[in-house]
Amino acid sequence: MRVYGPPVLVDLVSGGSPSVSVTPGTTVQSVSFTMGTQLPALDGDNWPLAKSIVTRVTNTFDQAAAGGSVVNWDELFRTNDSFDLLMPSFVGTYMRKEVYNGPSAKHIIEFFSLGYRYYDHARAQIPAADGDTTIDLYTALPFSNDNFTNAHQFFVWLGWMQNLILTVNIATATTIAAVSTGAVTKAPCTIKAWIEAYPAMEPCVPLINQWTRFTQAAAAGSTSMLLQNVGQANGLTGVMNGSRLAALVELMNVLGYGATSTSDNYTQFQSSDLGQPVANNVDGFVGSFLSQIGHRGPISGIGASTPIHDGGGNPYTMAATPNNALNATTLGYLAWRFPATDQLLQLVLRWRLGNLNITRFFTSTPTTGSYIVLCNEIRQTDATMRASLLAAANIPASVRAKMRRPETILGERIPIRDR
């Protein structure tokens, strides 16, 4: 249910400028942004609430003189090393660069959090021939989780964000050579960022749409993976222990995700902690996810000879050519748990705090590299933080007492409400 108005955009600035240029080199290049001084009204009947922070990185893709490989849009996000968001007046480190690397931030966190949609569209394929191509890469860093009803309960009032620090890290110039031998990214490389906000009648103390990352070595052919202390703070301050597990996503070794295996190698999944008995049909997880996000089968393309398959794109790579099995080498990740669209938050598994174990079996069990799982945890602030945030918004106690609290998360009432 939408209870907010049309968008209000607020530029983020670095050194007073809304646009910063760097030169990709042999080390990661970092740029930090803060809020500017030109802000909309932060009180009254027009409370601007932030849905996402959006970054735009424009750089030059230099294909090798000898000619490399064609490069699809989804591979380009390797050139964004990572993102980090600190909000000292809100909940501390909201987004950590270890979690928000370029490919994961775009193809998983943005895609899931915006309701299985991207913020932008895909650009044309870059040809293999020698040449320079200007690429514009947008990444939304959402506070919201649009899969749930009343998505505004995640929006953050701008008044609590005024001293934020967003750090954008640009990967080394040769990172993209992993996709096309000899290719580099080079200057000009321009970075911009802004807040996508929407006015509401009052600020609300939001739920926290937190993404966490769990890594375990695949040495000795391990099949079980222990996710340690799920539901802990993970850099946040003023949040309650425990969470609701909105998504559990295991990454593969495509698109720069950095994990150890391809999806077709997985033959079994089990987790008593999640109430999941042994499932031999891993294809079933893939099929359920595809039906939820809206894949509907082959579609025709532009041109006479090459069709565009609906399987060519998230969660598969754009280079995918679907043939037979749903669980294919081109699958970017396996979603062991994921929310439905327009889902009630109360129907998501509640995890109070502690270790979570998952077990998978393989055609060929990996012995090197790492298993990587991203977990989407919905968190709530504790009583002290809620009181602090409402006091900072200068909301009189008499008004707070009238605020309805219709949603629950950990079996307790939380201050998320409509008029």
C-alpha positions as CSV (number, residue, x, y, z in Angstrom):
1,M,0.0,0.0,0.0
2,R,1.5,3.3,-1.1
3,V,1.1,6.2,1.5
4,Y,3.6,8.6,0.1
5,G,3.9,11.2,-2.7
6,P,6.0,11.7,-5.9
7,P,9.8,11.5,-5.7
8,V,12.1,14.2,-4.2
9,L,15.7,13.8,-5.3
10,V,18.5,15.0,-3.0
11,D,22.1,15.2,-4.4
12,L,25.0,13.8,-2.5
13,V,28.2,15.8,-2.8
14,S,32.0,15.2,-2.4
15,G,33.9,18.3,-1.5
16,G,30.9,20.3,-2.3
17,S,30.6,18.9,-5.8
18,P,27.8,16.6,-7.0
19,S,30.2,15.0,-9.5
20,V,33.7,13.6,-8.9
21,S,36.3,12.2,-11.3
22,V,38.9,9.5,-10.6
23,T,41.3,7.5,-12.8
24,P,41.1,3.7,-12.4
25,G,44.6,2.4,-11.7
26,T,46.5,-0.4,-10.0
27,T,44.7,0.2,-6.7
28,V,41.1,0.7,-5.7
29,Q,40.0,4.4,-6.0
30,S,37.6,5.6,-3.3
31,V,35.3,8.6,-3.2
32,S,33.2,9.7,-0.2
33,F,29.9,11.6,-0.5
34,T,27.9,13.5,2.1
35,M,24.6,15.3,2.1
36,G,24.6,18.8,0.6
37,T,23.1,21.9,2.1
38,Q,20.1,22.2,-0.3
39,L,17.6,20.0,1.4
40,P,13.8,19.8,1.3
41,A,11.7,20.7,4.3
42,L,12.4,18.2,7.1
43,D,9.3,18.7,9.2
44,G,5.7,19.9,9.0
45,D,3.3,17.8,6.7
46,N,6.0,17.0,4.2
47,W,8.4,14.6,5.7
48,P,10.8,13.3,3.0
49,L,11.6,9.6,3.5
50,A,14.5,8.0,1.7
51,K,13.8,4.8,-0.3
52,S,17.3,4.3,-1.8
53,I,20.6,5.9,-2.5
54,V,21.5,5.6,-6.2
55,T,25.0,5.8,-7.7
56,R,26.0,6.5,-11.3
57,V,29.5,5.5,-12.4
58,T,30.4,6.6,-15.9
59,N,33.7,5.3,-17.2
60,T,35.4,4.1,-20.4
61,F,35.7,0.5,-21.3
62,D,38.8,0.0,-23.5
63,Q,38.7,-3.2,-25.4
64,A,42.1,-4.8,-26.2
65,A,43.9,-3.9,-29.4
66,A,44.1,-7.6,-30.4
67,G,40.4,-8.0,-29.8
68,G,38.9,-9.6,-26.8
69,S,35.5,-11.2,-26.0
70,V,32.1,-9.6,-26.3
71,V,31.0,-8.3,-22.9
72,N,27.4,-8.2,-21.7
73,W,26.0,-5.5,-19.4
74,D,25.7,-7.8,-16.3
75,E,29.5,-8.5,-16.4
76,L,30.4,-4.7,-16.2
77,F,29.5,-4.3,-12.5
78,R,32.8,-5.9,-11.6
79,T,34.3,-2.5,-12.2
80,N,32.5,-1.2,-9.1
81,D,34.6,-2.7,-6.3
82,S,32.2,-2.0,-3.4
83,F,30.0,0.5,-1.5
84,D,30.0,1.4,2.1
85,L,27.3,3.5,4.0
86,L,27.8,5.0,7.5
87,M,24.9,6.8,9.2
88,P,26.1,7.8,12.6
89,S,22.8,9.5,13.6
90,F,20.8,6.5,12.6
91,V,22.1,2.9,13.1
92,G,25.8,3.2,12.3
93,T,27.2,1.1,9.4
94,Y,24.1,0.3,7.4
95,M,25.9,-1.1,4.4
96,R,29.3,-2.8,4.5
97,K,31.7,-3.0,1.6
98,E,32.4,-6.7,2.3
99,V,28.7,-7.4,1.5
100,Y,28.0,-4.7,-1.1
101,N,30.6,-5.5,-3.8
102,G,29.7,-4.4,-7.3
103,P,28.1,-7.5,-8.7
104,S,26.3,-8.5,-5.5
105,A,25.0,-4.9,-4.9
106,K,23.6,-4.8,-8.4
107,H,22.3,-8.2,-9.2
108,I,21.2,-9.5,-5.8
109,I,20.7,-6.7,-3.3
110,E,19.2,-4.2,-5.7
111,F,17.3,-6.8,-7.6
112,F,15.7,-8.5,-4.6
113,S,15.1,-5.3,-2.6
114,L,13.3,-3.5,-5.5
115,G,10.8,-6.3,-5.8
116,Y,12.8,-8.4,-8.4
117,R,13.3,-5.5,-10.6
118,Y,16.3,-3.4,-11.6
119,Y,16.5,0.4,-11.1
120,D,17.6,0.9,-14.7
121,H,17.8,-1.1,-18.0
122,A,20.6,-3.1,-19.6
123,R,22.9,-1.5,-22.1
124,A,23.9,-3.0,-25.5
125,Q,26.5,-5.7,-25.7
126,I,30.1,-4.4,-26.1
127,P,31.7,-6.0,-29.2
128,A,35.0,-7.9,-29.2
129,A,36.8,-5.6,-31.6
130,D,39.3,-3.0,-30.4
131,G,37.7,0.3,-29.3
132,D,36.5,2.5,-26.5
133,T,32.9,2.4,-25.1
134,T,31.4,4.8,-22.6
135,I,29.5,2.8,-20.0
136,D,27.0,4.2,-17.4
137,L,26.5,1.9,-14.4
138,Y,23.6,2.7,-12.0
139,T,23.4,0.9,-8.7
140,A,20.5,1.4,-6.3
141,L,21.4,0.9,-2.6
142,P,17.9,0.4,-1.2
143,F,16.6,0.9,2.3
144,S,13.3,-0.5,1.3
145,N,12.3,-4.1,0.6
146,D,9.5,-3.8,-2.0
147,N,8.5,-7.4,-1.8
148,F,6.6,-6.7,1.4
149,T,3.3,-4.9,1.8
150,N,3.7,-1.3,3.1
151,A,7.2,-0.9,1.8
152,H,7.4,2.6,3.2
153,Q,8.0,1.0,6.6
154,F,11.6,0.7,5.6
155,F,12.1,4.3,4.4
156,V,14.4,6.6,6.4
157,W,13.6,10.2,7.2
158,L,16.3,12.5,5.8
159,G,16.7,14.3,9.2
160,W,18.4,11.1,10.5
161,M,20.7,10.9,7.5
162,Q,22.2,14.4,7.4
163,N,25.7,13.3,8.5
164,L,25.9,10.1,6.4
165,I,29.1,9.1,4.6
166,L,28.7,7.1,1.4
167,T,32.0,5.6,0.1
168,V,32.1,4.4,-3.6
169,N,35.1,2.2,-4.4
170,I,36.2,1.9,-8.0
171,A,37.9,-1.4,-8.9
172,T,41.4,-1.5,-10.4
173,A,41.7,-0.8,-14.1
174,T,42.5,-4.4,-15.1
175,T,39.6,-6.0,-13.1
176,I,37.4,-6.3,-16.2
177,A,40.2,-8.3,-18.0
178,A,38.6,-11.3,-16.2
179,V,35.8,-11.0,-18.8
180,S,37.8,-9.9,-21.9
181,T,41.5,-10.6,-22.0
182,G,43.5,-7.3,-22.2
183,A,40.6,-5.0,-21.6
184,V,40.8,-2.2,-19.1
185,T,38.7,0.6,-17.7
186,K,40.2,4.1,-17.8
187,A,39.5,7.8,-17.3
188,P,37.3,9.7,-17.6
189,C,35.6,8.0,-14.7
190,T,32.9,10.1,-13.2
191,I,30.9,9.2,-10.0
192,K,27.6,10.8,-8.9
193,A,25.1,9.8,-6.1
194,W,21.7,10.9,-4.9
195,I,19.0,10.0,-2.5
196,E,15.6,8.9,-3.9
197,A,13.1,10.2,-1.3
198,Y,9.3,10.5,-1.1
199,P,7.3,12.8,1.0
200,A,5.0,11.4,3.7
201,M,2.7,12.9,6.3
202,E,5.1,11.9,9.2
203,P,8.4,10.1,9.7
204,C,8.3,6.5,11.0
205,V,11.0,4.6,12.8
206,P,11.8,2.2,10.0
207,L,12.6,-1.5,9.8
208,I,16.2,-2.2,8.7
209,N,16.6,-4.1,5.4
210,Q,20.0,-5.5,6.3
211,W,22.1,-7.7,4.0
212,T,24.8,-9.9,5.5
213,R,27.5,-12.1,4.0
214,F,28.7,-15.5,5.2
215,T,31.8,-17.2,3.9
216,Q,33.2,-20.7,4.5
217,A,36.2,-22.4,3.0
218,A,35.4,-25.4,0.8
219,A,38.6,-27.1,1.8
220,A,38.5,-30.9,2.5
221,G,35.3,-31.2,0.4
222,S,32.9,-29.9,3.0
223,T,29.2,-30.2,2.3
224,S,27.8,-28.4,5.3
225,M,28.0,-24.7,5.8
226,L,27.6,-23.0,9.2
227,L,26.2,-19.4,9.2
228,Q,27.5,-18.1,12.5
229,N,25.4,-15.8,14.7
230,V,22.6,-15.0,12.3
231,G,20.7,-12.1,13.7
232,Q,23.6,-10.3,15.3
233,A,24.2,-6.6,14.9
234,N,26.8,-6.9,12.1
235,G,27.9,-3.2,12.3
236,L,24.5,-1.8,13.3
237,T,23.9,0.1,16.5
238,G,20.6,0.3,18.4
239,V,19.0,-2.8,16.9
240,M,17.5,-5.8,18.6
241,N,19.0,-9.2,18.5
242,G,17.3,-11.5,16.0
243,S,15.8,-10.9,12.6
244,R,13.4,-12.3,10.0
245,L,15.2,-14.2,7.3
246,A,13.8,-12.7,4.1
247,A,16.3,-14.4,1.8
248,L,19.1,-16.9,1.8
249,V,21.1,-16.8,-1.4
250,E,24.1,-19.0,-2.2
251,L,26.5,-17.4,-4.8
252,M,28.2,-19.1,-7.7
253,N,31.4,-18.4,-9.6
254,V,29.9,-16.3,-12.4
255,L,29.6,-12.5,-12.9
256,G,32.3,-11.8,-10.3
257,Y,30.4,-13.2,-7.3
258,G,33.6,-15.0,-6.3
259,A,32.2,-18.3,-5.0
260,T,33.7,-21.7,-5.8
261,S,31.2,-23.7,-7.8
262,T,28.6,-23.6,-10.6
263,S,25.0,-24.2,-9.8
264,D,24.6,-27.4,-11.9
265,N,27.0,-29.1,-9.5
266,Y,24.5,-28.9,-6.7
267,T,22.4,-32.1,-6.3
268,Q,20.8,-31.9,-2.8
269,F,19.8,-29.3,-0.2
270,Q,18.8,-29.8,3.4
271,S,18.4,-27.6,6.5
272,S,16.6,-28.7,9.6
273,D,17.1,-25.2,11.0
274,L,14.9,-24.0,8.1
275,G,12.5,-26.9,8.3
276,Q,13.7,-28.2,5.0
277,P,14.0,-32.0,4.6
278,V,16.4,-33.5,2.1
279,A,15.5,-32.2,-1.4
280,N,17.1,-34.0,-4.3
281,N,15.3,-31.8,-6.9
282,V,17.4,-28.7,-6.8
283,D,15.7,-27.7,-10.0
284,G,12.6,-27.2,-7.9
285,F,14.1,-24.3,-6.0
286,V,15.1,-22.7,-9.3
287,G,11.7,-23.2,-10.9
288,S,9.9,-21.7,-7.8
289,F,12.1,-18.7,-7.9
290,L,11.7,-18.1,-11.6
291,S,7.9,-18.3,-11.4
292,Q,8.0,-15.8,-8.5
293,I,10.1,-13.2,-10.3
294,G,8.1,-13.5,-13.5
295,H,10.1,-15.5,-16.0
296,R,7.6,-16.8,-18.6
297,G,9.6,-18.6,-21.3
298,P,11.4,-17.6,-24.6
299,I,10.8,-14.2,-26.1
300,S,11.8,-13.0,-29.5
301,G,14.7,-10.6,-30.0
302,I,15.6,-7.7,-32.3
303,G,17.2,-9.1,-35.4
304,A,16.6,-12.0,-37.7
305,S,18.8,-14.7,-36.5
306,T,19.3,-14.7,-32.7
307,P,16.4,-14.9,-30.3
308,I,16.7,-13.5,-26.8
309,H,15.8,-16.1,-24.2
310,D,13.9,-15.2,-21.1
311,G,16.5,-17.3,-19.3
312,G,19.2,-14.9,-20.5
313,G,19.3,-12.5,-17.5
314,N,19.0,-12.5,-13.7
315,P,19.3,-15.0,-12.1
316,Y,21.2,-16.4,-15.1
317,T,23.9,-14.6,-16.9
318,M,22.9,-12.6,-20.0
319,A,25.0,-15.0,-22.1
320,A,22.8,-17.9,-21.0
321,T,21.3,-20.1,-23.7
322,P,18.8,-22.2,-21.8
323,N,18.7,-25.8,-22.9
324,N,17.0,-28.5,-20.8
325,A,17.8,-28.2,-17.1
326,L,16.7,-25.2,-15.0
327,N,19.7,-25.7,-12.7
328,A,22.4,-24.7,-15.3
329,T,26.1,-23.6,-15.3
330,T,24.9,-20.0,-16.2
331,L,22.8,-19.6,-13.0
332,G,24.3,-16.9,-10.8
333,Y,23.0,-18.0,-7.5
334,L,20.6,-20.5,-5.8
335,A,17.9,-18.8,-3.7
336,W,17.3,-21.3,-0.9
337,R,14.8,-18.9,0.7
338,F,13.2,-15.8,-0.8
339,P,10.1,-13.7,-0.2
340,A,7.1,-13.6,-2.4
341,T,5.9,-10.4,-3.9
342,D,3.4,-8.4,-1.8
343,Q,4.1,-10.7,1.1
344,L,3.2,-10.1,4.7
345,L,6.3,-9.6,6.8
346,Q,4.8,-11.8,9.6
347,L,5.0,-14.8,7.3
348,V,8.8,-14.7,7.0
349,L,10.8,-17.1,9.2
350,R,11.8,-15.5,12.6
351,W,15.3,-16.2,13.7
352,R,16.1,-14.9,17.2
353,L,19.9,-15.2,17.3
354,G,22.3,-18.1,16.7
355,N,24.0,-20.3,14.2
356,L,22.2,-21.7,11.1
357,N,23.3,-24.8,9.3
358,I,22.7,-25.7,5.7
359,T,23.9,-28.9,3.9
360,R,24.3,-29.4,0.2
361,F,25.7,-32.3,-1.9
362,F,27.4,-32.1,-5.2
363,T,28.2,-34.0,-8.3
364,S,31.8,-33.1,-7.6
365,T,32.4,-31.7,-4.1
366,P,34.6,-28.5,-4.2
367,T,37.9,-28.8,-2.4
368,T,39.2,-25.2,-2.9
369,G,37.7,-21.7,-2.8
370,S,34.8,-20.5,-0.7
371,Y,31.1,-21.0,-0.2
372,I,29.4,-17.6,-0.1
373,V,25.9,-17.0,1.2
374,L,24.1,-13.6,1.3
375,C,21.3,-13.3,3.8
376,N,18.6,-10.6,3.8
377,E,17.7,-10.0,7.4
378,I,14.8,-7.7,8.4
379,R,15.8,-6.0,11.7
380,Q,14.1,-3.6,14.1
381,T,15.5,-0.9,16.3
382,D,15.5,-1.3,20.1
383,A,13.5,0.9,22.5
384,T,16.4,3.3,23.2
385,M,17.1,3.9,19.5
386,R,13.4,4.4,18.8
387,A,13.1,7.0,21.5
388,S,16.2,8.7,20.3
389,L,15.1,8.9,16.7
390,L,11.6,10.2,17.6
391,A,13.1,12.8,19.9
392,A,15.5,13.9,17.1
393,A,12.5,14.3,14.8
394,N,11.0,16.6,17.5
395,I,7.6,14.7,17.5
396,P,5.6,15.7,20.6
397,A,4.8,12.8,23.0
398,S,1.1,13.5,22.5
399,V,1.5,12.9,18.8
400,R,3.6,9.8,19.3
401,A,0.8,8.3,21.5
402,K,-1.6,8.5,18.6
403,M,0.6,6.7,16.1
404,R,-0.8,3.4,15.1
405,R,1.6,0.4,15.0
406,P,0.0,-2.3,12.7
407,E,3.1,-4.4,11.9
408,T,5.0,-6.9,14.0
409,I,8.3,-8.5,13.5
410,L,9.8,-10.4,16.5
411,G,6.5,-10.9,18.3
412,E,6.5,-7.3,19.6
413,R,4.8,-4.2,18.4
414,I,7.0,-1.8,16.4
415,P,6.5,1.9,15.6
416,I,5.6,1.6,12.0
417,R,2.3,3.2,11.2
418,D,0.0,5.2,8.8
419,R,-2.2,8.1,9.6
